[in-house]
């Protein structure tokens, strides 16, 4: 409910009355550099905290501008994307306020379609083919500092952090792509 109120306030303050889709959402992973820090003020000096985050995404609806092409699903010609993201993270308390984070992202993507693989034959639907990729994504390393002492009885805290994303993912991954 708090998010609804916050969104309403933001829309009213900035006069926003329309929101548009962001385009092809299947290519984005949406993960940050502070994995595992959401439910705690962090780790004490010399402690480790490990966590795993999993996200799944499926897209299959098609839009041309603002209009959805419902017939694509009815005809079975929709493009279907499945994306799986697993982020393994470890945090280390350098001091009670200063911490370091490392995140190892593993991913799997599968895209199936009919028209991208040679098109549909004129006498009806052809076969649905899949193209996929998987492996290690871009590793993220970061450090942060809690602005308020976590050992105090604070209900809230704020951290300042800085991170870097290393290009460890394989940008030119290749898979079988069918063509008639």
Protein Blocks (a to p, Z undefined) as FASTA:
>chain_A
ZZmmmmmmmmmmnopabdcdebjfklpgoiafkghilmcgbjcehiacddddddddddfb
dcehjbccfklmmnopaccdddddddddddddfblmbccdddddddddddddfklnopaa
fkbccdddddddeddddddddddddfbdfkbccfbdcdddddddddfbcfkbccddddZZ
